[in-house]
Amino acid sequence: MEIRLTIDNPDLERELYIEEVTVEALKDFVDFFYKPKPLSYQKRDPKQYSHKIEYHDELDEDLSDVKPYSHIEDSAKYVHDLRRERNRV
């Protein structure tokens, strides 16, 4: 729900921004009409809606020795450096 108030008078607009009472009155007005309804949903049985994942042996190569990120010695430093790089941009 969204309510927009357009004011063409700059003096009145400035005065309304300053007055916290106006903002509180608008909130009370909106809350009077808008009462959120609680979410209602039906619980389902996980056993009924789950299924077994079947893997097919279509891969020709053996990937059992593949270990991603095994070259990283200090995981905390690695994550710290990644975050620092991301925040620079």
N, C-alpha and C positions, 0 to 999 in steps of 0.2 A: 504494500500500500504506500502510495507516495502522494504527498500534498505539496503543491508549489504555490508560493505567494509572490506575485509580481507587484512591485511598488515603483511607480513612476516618479515620485517625489523624492529627490535625494536627501533632503533634510529629514523627512519622515523615516526614510530607510535607515539613515545613520542613527537616528534616535531609537529605532526598534532594535538595531543590533546591540546597542548599549544596554537596553532594558532587559534584564534577565527575567523580570516578571512576565514580560510578553512571551518569552520562550516557554516558561513554565506553564503559562495559561494555554498556549497552543498544544503543549504535550498533554495536559489534562483533558483538553477538548478532544484530541485524537484518541486518547486512551479510553475516554467515555464511550466512544462508538466502536472501537476496535478491541475485541476480546479474542485473543488467540485460542483456537481450539486445540485440545491435546491430540497428539498424533495417535491414530488408531491403525493398527496393523495386525495381521493374522500371523501367528507363529506357525512355522512349518517344521515338520519332522526332518532333521538333517539326513537321517538314514534313507528316507523315501526319495529325496532329491539329489543325493550324491551318487556318483558313479566312479568306478575304478578306472584309473588312467592306464591305458595299455600302451606299452612301448614296443615298437617293431624294430627288429634287427636289420634295418635297411642300410646302416652305416657300414662302409667297407673298412674303415680304419678304426683302430683301437685307441680310444681317448681316455683310458683309465689312468694314464700317467700325466694328463694335463691338469695343472694346478694353477688357476688364475691368481695373479698377484703374489706368486711365490717369490718374486724378486725383491719384495718389500721387506726390509728388516724391522723397521720401526713404524707400525701402523699409525700411531698417534701423530708422529711427525709428518707422515705422508698425508693424512687427512688435514692436518694444520696447514701444510703447504698448499694443498688443493683449495682450501677455503680462502687462503690469502690471495691466490691467483684469481679466484672467481670474484673477490671483492675489489680487486684493482680495476676491473673493467667497468 
